Amino acid sequence: MTLQELKDRRTAYLAAERRILESQEYRVGEGGTARTNRRAELAEVRAAITELDAQIAALEPAATPGGGRRSFAVVPYRL
């Protein structure tokens, strides 16, 4: 996945988390025809957000100019 796709996916998971926090379970209809719907598990959504955060953090330094891994040489100096 690209960095932007990961960020978009994280945004979707954050929205899902918000909906879960607002109402984990809701009822549609009344009486004998009523249906109860349960949203996704909060723990699973939070785990996915944490995983996406790690993936984004791994990609972001490489995406910035001058970012990513740097190397240098050490030259011993004798007095």
mmCIF file of the N, C-alpha and C atoms, coordinates in Angstrom:
data_MODEL
# 
_entry.id   MODEL 
# 
loop_
_atom_site.group_PDB 
_atom_site.id 
_atom_site.type_symbol 
_atom_site.label_atom_id 
_atom_site.label_alt_id 
_atom_site.label_comp_id 
_atom_site.label_asym_id 
_atom_site.label_entity_id 
_atom_site.label_seq_id 
_atom_site.pdbx_PDB_ins_code 
_atom_site.Cartn_x 
_atom_site.Cartn_y 
_atom_site.Cartn_z 
_atom_site.occupancy 
_atom_site.B_iso_or_equiv 
_atom_site.pdbx_formal_charge 
_atom_site.auth_seq_id 
_atom_site.auth_comp_id 
_atom_site.auth_asym_id 
_atom_site.auth_atom_id 
_atom_site.pdbx_PDB_model_num 
ATOM 1   N N  . MET A 1 1  ? 0.840   -1.182 0.000  1.00 0.00 ? 1  MET A N  1 
ATOM 2   C CA . MET A 1 1  ? 0.000   0.000  0.000  1.00 0.00 ? 1  MET A CA 1 
ATOM 3   C C  . MET A 1 1  ? 0.882   1.241  0.000  1.00 0.00 ? 1  MET A C  1 
ATOM 4   N N  . THR A 1 2  ? 0.376   2.274  -0.604 1.00 0.00 ? 2  THR A N  1 
ATOM 5   C CA . THR A 1 2  ? 1.103   3.538  -0.597 1.00 0.00 ? 2  THR A CA 1 
ATOM 6   C C  . THR A 1 2  ? 0.851   4.261  0.723  1.00 0.00 ? 2  THR A C  1 
ATOM 7   N N  . LEU A 1 3  ? 1.664   5.250  0.984  1.00 0.00 ? 3  LEU A N  1 
ATOM 8   C CA . LEU A 1 3  ? 1.511   6.041  2.201  1.00 0.00 ? 3  LEU A CA 1 
ATOM 9   C C  . LEU A 1 3  ? 0.138   6.693  2.256  1.00 0.00 ? 3  LEU A C  1 
ATOM 10  N N  . GLN A 1 4  ? -0.321  7.247  1.135  1.00 0.00 ? 4  GLN A N  1 
ATOM 11  C CA . GLN A 1 4  ? -1.627  7.904  1.114  1.00 0.00 ? 4  GLN A CA 1 
ATOM 12  C C  . GLN A 1 4  ? -2.763  6.900  1.350  1.00 0.00 ? 4  GLN A C  1 
ATOM 13  N N  . GLU A 1 5  ? -2.648  5.704  0.792  1.00 0.00 ? 5  GLU A N  1 
ATOM 14  C CA . GLU A 1 5  ? -3.680  4.678  1.012  1.00 0.00 ? 5  GLU A CA 1 
ATOM 15  C C  . GLU A 1 5  ? -3.734  4.284  2.479  1.00 0.00 ? 5  GLU A C  1 
ATOM 16  N N  . LEU A 1 6  ? -2.569  4.167  3.118  1.00 0.00 ? 6  LEU A N  1 
ATOM 17  C CA . LEU A 1 6  ? -2.544  3.843  4.545  1.00 0.00 ? 6  LEU A CA 1 
ATOM 18  C C  . LEU A 1 6  ? -3.183  4.952  5.369  1.00 0.00 ? 6  LEU A C  1 
ATOM 19  N N  . LYS A 1 7  ? -2.890  6.208  5.017  1.00 0.00 ? 7  LYS A N  1 
ATOM 20  C CA . LYS A 1 7  ? -3.491  7.335  5.743  1.00 0.00 ? 7  LYS A CA 1 
ATOM 21  C C  . LYS A 1 7  ? -5.007  7.378  5.548  1.00 0.00 ? 7  LYS A C  1 
ATOM 22  N N  . ASP A 1 8  ? -5.468  7.108  4.341  1.00 0.00 ? 8  ASP A N  1 
ATOM 23  C CA . ASP A 1 8  ? -6.910  7.078  4.078  1.00 0.00 ? 8  ASP A CA 1 
ATOM 24  C C  . ASP A 1 8  ? -7.579  5.959  4.873  1.00 0.00 ? 8  ASP A C  1 
ATOM 25  N N  . ARG A 1 9  ? -6.926  4.810  4.918  1.00 0.00 ? 9  ARG A N  1 
ATOM 26  C CA . ARG A 1 9  ? -7.478  3.680  5.659  1.00 0.00 ? 9  ARG A CA 1 
ATOM 27  C C  . ARG A 1 9  ? -7.532  3.997  7.148  1.00 0.00 ? 9  ARG A C  1 
ATOM 28  N N  . ARG A 1 10 ? -6.482  4.649  7.670  1.00 0.00 ? 10 ARG A N  1 
ATOM 29  C CA . ARG A 1 10 ? -6.466  5.035  9.082  1.00 0.00 ? 10 ARG A CA 1 
ATOM 30  C C  . ARG A 1 10 ? -7.609  6.001  9.388  1.00 0.00 ? 10 ARG A C  1 
ATOM 31  N N  . THR A 1 11 ? -7.857  6.943  8.494  1.00 0.00 ? 11 THR A N  1 
ATOM 32  C CA . THR A 1 11 ? -8.963  7.887  8.673  1.00 0.00 ? 11 THR A CA 1 
ATOM 33  C C  . THR A 1 11 ? -10.295 7.142  8.753  1.00 0.00 ? 11 THR A C  1 
ATOM 34  N N  . ALA A 1 12 ? -10.472 6.139  7.906  1.00 0.00 ? 12 ALA A N  1 
ATOM 35  C CA . ALA A 1 12 ? -11.709 5.343  7.921  1.00 0.00 ? 12 ALA A CA 1 
ATOM 36  C C  . ALA A 1 12 ? -11.848 4.575  9.239  1.00 0.00 ? 12 ALA A C  1 
ATOM 37  N N  . TYR A 1 13 ? -10.737 4.024  9.729  1.00 0.00 ? 13 TYR A N  1 
ATOM 38  C CA . TYR A 1 13 ? -10.782 3.303  11.006 1.00 0.00 ? 13 TYR A CA 1 
ATOM 39  C C  . TYR A 1 13 ? -11.077 4.249  12.167 1.00 0.00 ? 13 TYR A C  1 
ATOM 40  N N  . LEU A 1 14 ? -10.544 5.465  12.121 1.00 0.00 ? 14 LEU A N  1 
ATOM 41  C CA . LEU A 1 14 ? -10.845 6.432  13.180 1.00 0.00 ? 14 LEU A CA 1 
ATOM 42  C C  . LEU A 1 14 ? -12.326 6.804  13.174 1.00 0.00 ? 14 LEU A C  1 
ATOM 43  N N  . ALA A 1 15 ? -12.909 6.924  11.988 1.00 0.00 ? 15 ALA A N  1 
ATOM 44  C CA . ALA A 1 15 ? -14.345 7.206  11.893 1.00 0.00 ? 15 ALA A CA 1 
ATOM 45  C C  . ALA A 1 15 ? -15.151 6.034  12.446 1.00 0.00 ? 15 ALA A C  1 
ATOM 46  N N  . ALA A 1 16 ? -14.713 4.817  12.143 1.00 0.00 ? 16 ALA A N  1 
ATOM 47  C CA . ALA A 1 16 ? -15.400 3.630  12.665 1.00 0.00 ? 16 ALA A CA 1 
ATOM 48  C C  . ALA A 1 16 ? -15.302 3.583  14.187 1.00 0.00 ? 16 ALA A C  1 
ATOM 49  N N  . GLU A 1 17 ? -14.140 3.918  14.712 1.00 0.00 ? 17 GLU A N  1 
ATOM 50  C CA . GLU A 1 17 ? -13.967 3.941  16.160 1.00 0.00 ? 17 GLU A CA 1 
ATOM 51  C C  . GLU A 1 17 ? -14.920 4.948  16.800 1.00 0.00 ? 17 GLU A C  1 
ATOM 52  N N  . ARG A 1 18 ? -15.053 6.116  16.180 1.00 0.00 ? 18 ARG A N  1 
ATOM 53  C CA . ARG A 1 18 ? -15.956 7.144  16.703 1.00 0.00 ? 18 ARG A CA 1 
ATOM 54  C C  . ARG A 1 18 ? -17.399 6.634  16.722 1.00 0.00 ? 18 ARG A C  1 
ATOM 55  N N  . ARG A 1 19 ? -17.817 5.980  15.626 1.00 0.00 ? 19 ARG A N  1 
ATOM 56  C CA . ARG A 1 19 ? -19.190 5.443  15.572 1.00 0.00 ? 19 ARG A CA 1 
ATOM 57  C C  . ARG A 1 19 ? -19.404 4.378  16.638 1.00 0.00 ? 19 ARG A C  1 
ATOM 58  N N  . ILE A 1 20 ? -18.401 3.540  16.859 1.00 0.00 ? 20 ILE A N  1 
ATOM 59  C CA . ILE A 1 20 ? -18.508 2.501  17.879 1.00 0.00 ? 20 ILE A CA 1 
ATOM 60  C C  . ILE A 1 20 ? -18.640 3.139  19.255 1.00 0.00 ? 20 ILE A C  1 
ATOM 61  N N  . LEU A 1 21 ? -17.840 4.148  19.521 1.00 0.00 ? 21 LEU A N  1 
ATOM 62  C CA . LEU A 1 21 ? -17.883 4.805  20.827 1.00 0.00 ? 21 LEU A CA 1 
ATOM 63  C C  . LEU A 1 21 ? -19.213 5.512  21.064 1.00 0.00 ? 21 LEU A C  1 
ATOM 64  N N  . GLU A 1 22 ? -19.803 6.027  19.997 1.00 0.00 ? 22 GLU A N  1 
ATOM 65  C CA . GLU A 1 22 ? -21.087 6.714  20.135 1.00 0.00 ? 22 GLU A CA 1 
ATOM 66  C C  . GLU A 1 22 ? -22.224 5.741  20.410 1.00 0.00 ? 22 GLU A C  1 
ATOM 67  N N  . SER A 1 23 ? -22.175 4.584  19.770 1.00 0.00 ? 23 SER A N  1 
ATOM 68  C CA . SER A 1 23 ? -23.218 3.578  20.022 1.00 0.00 ? 23 SER A CA 1 
ATOM 69  C C  . SER A 1 23 ? -22.727 2.223  19.528 1.00 0.00 ? 23 SER A C  1 
ATOM 70  N N  . GLN A 1 24 ? -22.416 1.362  20.467 1.00 0.00 ? 24 GLN A N  1 
ATOM 71  C CA . GLN A 1 24 ? -21.916 0.032  20.126 1.00 0.00 ? 24 GLN A CA 1 
ATOM 72  C C  . GLN A 1 24 ? -23.020 -0.818 19.512 1.00 0.00 ? 24 GLN A C  1 
ATOM 73  N N  . GLU A 1 25 ? -24.232 -0.625 19.971 1.00 0.00 ? 25 GLU A N  1 
ATOM 74  C CA . GLU A 1 25 ? -25.350 -1.436 19.497 1.00 0.00 ? 25 GLU A CA 1 
ATOM 75  C C  . GLU A 1 25 ? -26.559 -0.522 19.288 1.00 0.00 ? 25 GLU A C  1 
ATOM 76  N N  . TYR A 1 26 ? -27.310 -0.781 18.240 1.00 0.00 ? 26 TYR A N  1 
ATOM 77  C CA . TYR A 1 26 ? -28.501 0.035  18.006 1.00 0.00 ? 26 TYR A CA 1 
ATOM 78  C C  . TYR A 1 26 ? -29.632 -0.837 17.488 1.00 0.00 ? 26 TYR A C  1 
ATOM 79  N N  . ARG A 1 27 ? -30.855 -0.340 17.647 1.00 0.00 ? 27 ARG A N  1 
ATOM 80  C CA . ARG A 1 27 ? -32.054 -1.101 17.309 1.00 0.00 ? 27 ARG A CA 1 
ATOM 81  C C  . ARG A 1 27 ? -32.807 -0.390 16.189 1.00 0.00 ? 27 ARG A C  1 
ATOM 82  N N  . VAL A 1 28 ? -33.246 -1.174 15.213 1.00 0.00 ? 28 VAL A N  1 
ATOM 83  C CA . VAL A 1 28 ? -34.009 -0.646 14.093 1.00 0.00 ? 28 VAL A CA 1 
ATOM 84  C C  . VAL A 1 28 ? -35.403 -1.270 14.153 1.00 0.00 ? 28 VAL A C  1 
ATOM 85  N N  . GLY A 1 29 ? -36.421 -0.428 14.174 1.00 0.00 ? 29 GLY A N  1 
ATOM 86  C CA . GLY A 1 29 ? -37.793 -0.927 14.218 1.00 0.00 ? 29 GLY A CA 1 
ATOM 87  C C  . GLY A 1 29 ? -38.298 -1.073 15.635 1.00 0.00 ? 29 GLY A C  1 
ATOM 88  N N  . GLU A 1 30 ? -39.564 -1.527 15.733 1.00 0.00 ? 30 GLU A N  1 
ATOM 89  C CA . GLU A 1 30 ? -40.189 -1.692 17.045 1.00 0.00 ? 30 GLU A CA 1 
ATOM 90  C C  . GLU A 1 30 ? -40.952 -3.001 17.078 1.00 0.00 ? 30 GLU A C  1 
ATOM 91  N N  . GLY A 1 31 ? -41.159 -3.502 18.273 1.00 0.00 ? 31 GLY A N  1 
ATOM 92  C CA . GLY A 1 31 ? -41.966 -4.704 18.439 1.00 0.00 ? 31 GLY A CA 1 
ATOM 93  C C  . GLY A 1 31 ? -41.295 -5.958 17.891 1.00 0.00 ? 31 GLY A C  1 
ATOM 94  N N  . GLY A 1 32 ? -42.135 -6.839 17.315 1.00 0.00 ? 32 GLY A N  1 
ATOM 95  C CA . GLY A 1 32 ? -41.649 -8.117 16.823 1.00 0.00 ? 32 GLY A CA 1 
ATOM 96  C C  . GLY A 1 32 ? -40.797 -8.021 15.570 1.00 0.00 ? 32 GLY A C  1 
ATOM 97  N N  . THR A 1 33 ? -40.863 -6.911 14.868 1.00 0.00 ? 33 THR A N  1 
ATOM 98  C CA . THR A 1 33 ? -40.075 -6.764 13.638 1.00 0.00 ? 33 THR A CA 1 
ATOM 99  C C  . THR A 1 33 ? -38.760 -6.027 13.869 1.00 0.00 ? 33 THR A C  1 
ATOM 100 N N  . ALA A 1 34 ? -38.460 -5.698 15.119 1.00 0.00 ? 34 ALA A N  1 
ATOM 101 C CA . ALA A 1 34 ? -37.250 -4.934 15.431 1.00 0.00 ? 34 ALA A CA 1 
ATOM 102 C C  . ALA A 1 34 ? -36.000 -5.781 15.191 1.00 0.00 ? 34 ALA A C  1 
ATOM 103 N N  . ARG A 1 35 ? -34.969 -5.120 14.710 1.00 0.00 ? 35 ARG A N  1 
ATOM 104 C CA . ARG A 1 35 ? -33.666 -5.766 14.519 1.00 0.00 ? 35 ARG A CA 1 
ATOM 105 C C  . ARG A 1 35 ? -32.640 -5.031 15.367 1.00 0.00 ? 35 ARG A C  1 
ATOM 106 N N  . THR A 1 36 ? -31.731 -5.794 15.941 1.00 0.00 ? 36 THR A N  1 
ATOM 107 C CA . THR A 1 36 ? -30.643 -5.201 16.707 1.00 0.00 ? 36 THR A CA 1 
ATOM 108 C C  . THR A 1 36 ? -29.354 -5.420 15.928 1.00 0.00 ? 36 THR A C  1 
ATOM 109 N N  . ASN A 1 37 ? -28.626 -4.347 15.707 1.00 0.00 ? 37 ASN A N  1 
ATOM 110 C CA . ASN A 1 37 ? -27.347 -4.421 14.996 1.00 0.00 ? 37 ASN A CA 1 
ATOM 111 C C  . ASN A 1 37 ? -26.224 -4.055 15.949 1.00 0.00 ? 37 ASN A C  1 
ATOM 112 N N  . ARG A 1 38 ? -25.144 -4.792 15.836 1.00 0.00 ? 38 ARG A N  1 
ATOM 113 C CA . ARG A 1 38 ? -23.973 -4.535 16.677 1.00 0.00 ? 38 ARG A CA 1 
ATOM 114 C C  . ARG A 1 38 ? -22.812 -4.143 15.770 1.00 0.00 ? 38 ARG A C  1 
ATOM 115 N N  . ARG A 1 39 ? -22.162 -3.059 16.123 1.00 0.00 ? 39 ARG A N  1 
ATOM 116 C CA . ARG A 1 39 ? -21.017 -2.594 15.346 1.00 0.00 ? 39 ARG A CA 1 
ATOM 117 C C  . ARG A 1 39 ? -19.801 -3.481 15.615 1.00 0.00 ? 39 ARG A C  1 
ATOM 118 N N  . ALA A 1 40 ? -18.739 -3.268 14.867 1.00 0.00 ? 40 ALA A N  1 
ATOM 119 C CA . ALA A 1 40 ? -17.509 -4.046 15.012 1.00 0.00 ? 40 ALA A CA 1 
ATOM 120 C C  . ALA A 1 40 ? -16.954 -3.922 16.427 1.00 0.00 ? 40 ALA A C  1 
ATOM 121 N N  . GLU A 1 41 ? -16.107 -4.838 16.790 1.00 0.00 ? 41 GLU A N  1 
ATOM 122 C CA . GLU A 1 41 ? -15.492 -4.819 18.110 1.00 0.00 ? 41 GLU A CA 1 
ATOM 123 C C  . GLU A 1 41 ? -14.476 -3.678 18.204 1.00 0.00 ? 41 GLU A C  1 
ATOM 124 N N  . LEU A 1 42 ? -14.570 -2.909 19.249 1.00 0.00 ? 42 LEU A N  1 
ATOM 125 C CA . LEU A 1 42 ? -13.695 -1.765 19.460 1.00 0.00 ? 42 LEU A CA 1 
ATOM 126 C C  . LEU A 1 42 ? -12.227 -2.185 19.535 1.00 0.00 ? 42 LEU A C  1 
ATOM 127 N N  . ALA A 1 43 ? -11.944 -3.293 20.199 1.00 0.00 ? 43 ALA A N  1 
ATOM 128 C CA . ALA A 1 43 ? -10.557 -3.753 20.340 1.00 0.00 ? 43 ALA A CA 1 
ATOM 129 C C  . ALA A 1 43 ? -9.941  -4.061 18.978 1.00 0.00 ? 43 ALA A C  1 
ATOM 130 N N  . GLU A 1 44 ? -10.702 -4.660 18.085 1.00 0.00 ? 44 GLU A N  1 
ATOM 131 C CA . GLU A 1 44 ? -10.192 -4.987 16.747 1.00 0.00 ? 44 GLU A CA 1 
ATOM 132 C C  . GLU A 1 44 ? -9.899  -3.715 15.951 1.00 0.00 ? 44 GLU A C  1 
ATOM 133 N N  . VAL A 1 45 ? -10.781 -2.740 16.053 1.00 0.00 ? 45 VAL A N  1 
ATOM 134 C CA . VAL A 1 45 ? -10.590 -1.477 15.339 1.00 0.00 ? 45 VAL A CA 1 
ATOM 135 C C  . VAL A 1 45 ? -9.365  -0.755 15.887 1.00 0.00 ? 45 VAL A C  1 
ATOM 136 N N  . ARG A 1 46 ? -9.206  -0.731 17.192 1.00 0.00 ? 46 ARG A N  1 
ATOM 137 C CA . ARG A 1 46 ? -8.047  -0.060 17.792 1.00 0.00 ? 46 ARG A CA 1 
ATOM 138 C C  . ARG A 1 46 ? -6.743  -0.770 17.435 1.00 0.00 ? 46 ARG A C  1 
ATOM 139 N N  . ALA A 1 47 ? -6.770  -2.091 17.365 1.00 0.00 ? 47 ALA A N  1 
ATOM 140 C CA . ALA A 1 47 ? -5.577  -2.841 16.959 1.00 0.00 ? 47 ALA A CA 1 
ATOM 141 C C  . ALA A 1 47 ? -5.192  -2.496 15.518 1.00 0.00 ? 47 ALA A C  1 
ATOM 142 N N  . ALA A 1 48 ? -6.188  -2.365 14.654 1.00 0.00 ? 48 ALA A N  1 
ATOM 143 C CA . ALA A 1 48 ? -5.925  -2.005 13.259 1.00 0.00 ? 48 ALA A CA 1 
ATOM 144 C C  . ALA A 1 48 ? -5.346  -0.596 13.164 1.00 0.00 ? 48 ALA A C  1 
ATOM 145 N N  . ILE A 1 49 ? -5.843  0.331  13.975 1.00 0.00 ? 49 ILE A N  1 
ATOM 146 C CA . ILE A 1 49 ? -5.326  1.702  13.986 1.00 0.00 ? 49 ILE A CA 1 
ATOM 147 C C  . ILE A 1 49 ? -3.861  1.700  14.426 1.00 0.00 ? 49 ILE A C  1 
ATOM 148 N N  . THR A 1 50 ? -3.541  0.935  15.457 1.00 0.00 ? 50 THR A N  1 
ATOM 149 C CA . THR A 1 50 ? -2.165  0.845  15.946 1.00 0.00 ? 50 THR A CA 1 
ATOM 150 C C  . THR A 1 50 ? -1.241  0.270  14.870 1.00 0.00 ? 50 THR A C  1 
ATOM 151 N N  . GLU A 1 51 ? -1.709  -0.762 14.186 1.00 0.00 ? 51 GLU A N  1 
ATOM 152 C CA . GLU A 1 51 ? -0.918  -1.375 13.111 1.00 0.00 ? 51 GLU A CA 1 
ATOM 153 C C  . GLU A 1 51 ? -0.695  -0.388 11.958 1.00 0.00 ? 51 GLU A C  1 
ATOM 154 N N  . LEU A 1 52 ? -1.741  0.345  11.599 1.00 0.00 ? 52 LEU A N  1 
ATOM 155 C CA . LEU A 1 52 ? -1.614  1.339  10.532 1.00 0.00 ? 52 LEU A CA 1 
ATOM 156 C C  . LEU A 1 52 ? -0.674  2.464  10.933 1.00 0.00 ? 52 LEU A C  1 
ATOM 157 N N  . ASP A 1 53 ? -0.735  2.883  12.191 1.00 0.00 ? 53 ASP A N  1 
ATOM 158 C CA . ASP A 1 53 ? 0.188   3.920  12.677 1.00 0.00 ? 53 ASP A CA 1 
ATOM 159 C C  . ASP A 1 53 ? 1.640   3.475  12.504 1.00 0.00 ? 53 ASP A C  1 
ATOM 160 N N  . ALA A 1 54 ? 1.926   2.207  12.820 1.00 0.00 ? 54 ALA A N  1 
ATOM 161 C CA . ALA A 1 54 ? 3.283   1.685  12.682 1.00 0.00 ? 54 ALA A CA 1 
ATOM 162 C C  . ALA A 1 54 ? 3.708   1.645  11.216 1.00 0.00 ? 54 ALA A C  1 
ATOM 163 N N  . GLN A 1 55 ? 2.815   1.224  10.336 1.00 0.00 ? 55 GLN A N  1 
ATOM 164 C CA . GLN A 1 55 ? 3.127   1.162  8.908  1.00 0.00 ? 55 GLN A CA 1 
ATOM 165 C C  . GLN A 1 55 ? 3.364   2.565  8.346  1.00 0.00 ? 55 GLN A C  1 
ATOM 166 N N  . ILE A 1 56 ? 2.544   3.523  8.762  1.00 0.00 ? 56 ILE A N  1 
ATOM 167 C CA . ILE A 1 56 ? 2.701   4.904  8.299  1.00 0.00 ? 56 ILE A CA 1 
ATOM 168 C C  . ILE A 1 56 ? 4.025   5.475  8.799  1.00 0.00 ? 56 ILE A C  1 
ATOM 169 N N  . ALA A 1 57 ? 4.354   5.223  10.064 1.00 0.00 ? 57 ALA A N  1 
ATOM 170 C CA . ALA A 1 57 ? 5.606   5.734  10.628 1.00 0.00 ? 57 ALA A CA 1 
ATOM 171 C C  . ALA A 1 57 ? 6.813   5.153  9.897  1.00 0.00 ? 57 ALA A C  1 
ATOM 172 N N  . ALA A 1 58 ? 6.703   3.902  9.473  1.00 0.00 ? 58 ALA A N  1 
ATOM 173 C CA . ALA A 1 58 ? 7.818   3.278  8.752  1.00 0.00 ? 58 ALA A CA 1 
ATOM 174 C C  . ALA A 1 58 ? 7.992   3.876  7.364  1.00 0.00 ? 58 ALA A C  1 
ATOM 175 N N  . LEU A 1 59 ? 6.895   4.305  6.735  1.00 0.00 ? 59 LEU A N  1 
ATOM 176 C CA . LEU A 1 59 ? 6.965   4.848  5.385  1.00 0.00 ? 59 LEU A CA 1 
ATOM 177 C C  . LEU A 1 59 ? 7.245   6.352  5.344  1.00 0.00 ? 59 LEU A C  1 
ATOM 178 N N  . GLU A 1 60 ? 6.814   7.087  6.347  1.00 0.00 ? 60 GLU A N  1 
ATOM 179 C CA . GLU A 1 60 ? 6.927   8.544  6.305  1.00 0.00 ? 60 GLU A CA 1 
ATOM 180 C C  . GLU A 1 60 ? 8.356   9.068  6.213  1.00 0.00 ? 60 GLU A C  1 
ATOM 181 N N  . PRO A 1 61 ? 9.320   8.559  6.967  1.00 0.00 ? 61 PRO A N  1 
ATOM 182 C CA . PRO A 1 61 ? 10.670  9.118  6.829  1.00 0.00 ? 61 PRO A CA 1 
ATOM 183 C C  . PRO A 1 61 ? 11.220  8.945  5.414  1.00 0.00 ? 61 PRO A C  1 
ATOM 184 N N  . ALA A 1 62 ? 10.925  7.838  4.780  1.00 0.00 ? 62 ALA A N  1 
ATOM 185 C CA . ALA A 1 62 ? 11.423  7.593  3.427  1.00 0.00 ? 62 ALA A CA 1 
ATOM 186 C C  . ALA A 1 62 ? 10.731  8.492  2.405  1.00 0.00 ? 62 ALA A C  1 
ATOM 187 N N  . ALA A 1 63 ? 9.529   8.966  2.720  1.00 0.00 ? 63 ALA A N  1 
ATOM 188 C CA . ALA A 1 63 ? 8.763   9.778  1.781  1.00 0.00 ? 63 ALA A CA 1 
ATOM 189 C C  . ALA A 1 63 ? 9.167   11.254 1.819  1.00 0.00 ? 63 ALA A C  1 
ATOM 190 N N  . THR A 1 64 ? 9.811   11.664 2.892  1.00 0.00 ? 64 THR A N  1 
ATOM 191 C CA . THR A 1 64 ? 10.196  13.074 2.999  1.00 0.00 ? 64 THR A CA 1 
ATOM 192 C C  . THR A 1 64 ? 11.564  13.292 2.364  1.00 0.00 ? 64 THR A C  1 
ATOM 193 N N  . PRO A 1 65 ? 11.763  14.426 1.710  1.00 0.00 ? 65 PRO A N  1 
ATOM 194 C CA . PRO A 1 65 ? 13.073  14.706 1.106  1.00 0.00 ? 65 PRO A CA 1 
ATOM 195 C C  . PRO A 1 65 ? 14.157  14.742 2.174  1.00 0.00 ? 65 PRO A C  1 
ATOM 196 N N  . GLY A 1 66 ? 15.216  14.027 1.932  1.00 0.00 ? 66 GLY A N  1 
ATOM 197 C CA . GLY A 1 66 ? 16.307  13.982 2.904  1.00 0.00 ? 66 GLY A CA 1 
ATOM 198 C C  . GLY A 1 66 ? 16.040  13.035 4.050  1.00 0.00 ? 66 GLY A C  1 
ATOM 199 N N  . GLY A 1 67 ? 14.878  12.402 4.050  1.00 0.00 ? 67 GLY A N  1 
ATOM 200 C CA . GLY A 1 67 ? 14.530  11.482 5.126  1.00 0.00 ? 67 GLY A CA 1 
ATOM 201 C C  . GLY A 1 67 ? 15.044  10.088 4.843  1.00 0.00 ? 67 GLY A C  1 
ATOM 202 N N  . GLY A 1 68 ? 14.594  9.174  5.617  1.00 0.00 ? 68 GLY A N  1 
ATOM 203 C CA . GLY A 1 68 ? 15.010  7.794  5.420  1.00 0.00 ? 68 GLY A CA 1 
ATOM 204 C C  . GLY A 1 68 ? 16.304  7.506  6.149  1.00 0.00 ? 68 GLY A C  1 
ATOM 205 N N  . ARG A 1 69 ? 16.950  6.448  5.735  1.00 0.00 ? 69 ARG A N  1 
ATOM 206 C CA . ARG A 1 69 ? 18.195  6.045  6.382  1.00 0.00 ? 69 ARG A CA 1 
ATOM 207 C C  . ARG A 1 69 ? 19.355  6.914  5.924  1.00 0.00 ? 69 ARG A C  1 
ATOM 208 N N  . ARG A 1 70 ? 20.208  7.177  6.848  1.00 0.00 ? 70 ARG A N  1 
ATOM 209 C CA . ARG A 1 70 ? 21.405  7.944  6.534  1.00 0.00 ? 70 ARG A CA 1 
ATOM 210 C C  . ARG A 1 70 ? 22.611  7.109  6.941  1.00 0.00 ? 70 ARG A C  1 
ATOM 211 N N  . SER A 1 71 ? 23.673  7.300  6.228  1.00 0.00 ? 71 SER A N  1 
ATOM 212 C CA . SER A 1 71 ? 24.890  6.586  6.586  1.00 0.00 ? 71 SER A CA 1 
ATOM 213 C C  . SER A 1 71 ? 26.037  7.572  6.662  1.00 0.00 ? 71 SER A C  1 
ATOM 214 N N  . PHE A 1 72 ? 27.052  7.219  7.412  1.00 0.00 ? 72 PHE A N  1 
ATOM 215 C CA . PHE A 1 72 ? 28.229  8.054  7.522  1.00 0.00 ? 72 PHE A CA 1 
ATOM 216 C C  . PHE A 1 72 ? 29.415  7.148  7.791  1.00 0.00 ? 72 PHE A C  1 
ATOM 217 N N  . ALA A 1 73 ? 30.582  7.645  7.558  1.00 0.00 ? 73 ALA A N  1 
ATOM 218 C CA . ALA A 1 73 ? 31.799  6.881  7.764  1.00 0.00 ? 73 ALA A CA 1 
ATOM 219 C C  . ALA A 1 73 ? 32.575  7.460  8.937  1.00 0.00 ? 73 ALA A C  1 
ATOM 220 N N  . VAL A 1 74 ? 33.192  6.585  9.669  1.00 0.00 ? 74 VAL A N  1 
ATOM 221 C CA . VAL A 1 74 ? 34.042  7.004  10.774 1.00 0.00 ? 74 VAL A CA 1 
ATOM 222 C C  . VAL A 1 74 ? 35.478  6.686  10.370 1.00 0.00 ? 74 VAL A C  1 
ATOM 223 N N  . VAL A 1 75 ? 36.292  7.708  10.390 1.00 0.00 ? 75 VAL A N  1 
ATOM 224 C CA . VAL A 1 75 ? 37.700  7.531  10.031 1.00 0.00 ? 75 VAL A CA 1 
ATOM 225 C C  . VAL A 1 75 ? 38.536  7.717  11.279 1.00 0.00 ? 75 VAL A C  1 
ATOM 226 N N  . PRO A 1 76 ? 39.241  6.666  11.681 1.00 0.00 ? 76 PRO A N  1 
ATOM 227 C CA . PRO A 1 76 ? 40.062  6.795  12.893 1.00 0.00 ? 76 PRO A CA 1 
ATOM 228 C C  . PRO A 1 76 ? 41.183  7.807  12.677 1.00 0.00 ? 76 PRO A C  1 
ATOM 229 N N  . TYR A 1 77 ? 41.485  8.530  13.680 1.00 0.00 ? 77 TYR A N  1 
ATOM 230 C CA . TYR A 1 77 ? 42.532  9.551  13.591 1.00 0.00 ? 77 TYR A CA 1 
ATOM 231 C C  . TYR A 1 77 ? 43.583  9.219  14.642 1.00 0.00 ? 77 TYR A C  1 
ATOM 232 N N  . ARG A 1 78 ? 44.796  9.184  14.219 1.00 0.00 ? 78 ARG A N  1 
ATOM 233 C CA . ARG A 1 78 ? 45.881  8.849  15.142 1.00 0.00 ? 78 ARG A CA 1 
ATOM 234 C C  . ARG A 1 78 ? 46.680  10.092 15.476 1.00 0.00 ? 78 ARG A C  1 
ATOM 235 N N  . LEU A 1 79 ? 46.927  10.288 16.737 1.00 0.00 ? 79 LEU A N  1 
ATOM 236 C CA . LEU A 1 79 ? 47.735  11.436 17.165 1.00 0.00 ? 79 LEU A CA 1 
ATOM 237 C C  . LEU A 1 79 ? 49.179  11.089 17.251 1.00 0.00 ? 79 LEU A C  1 
# 
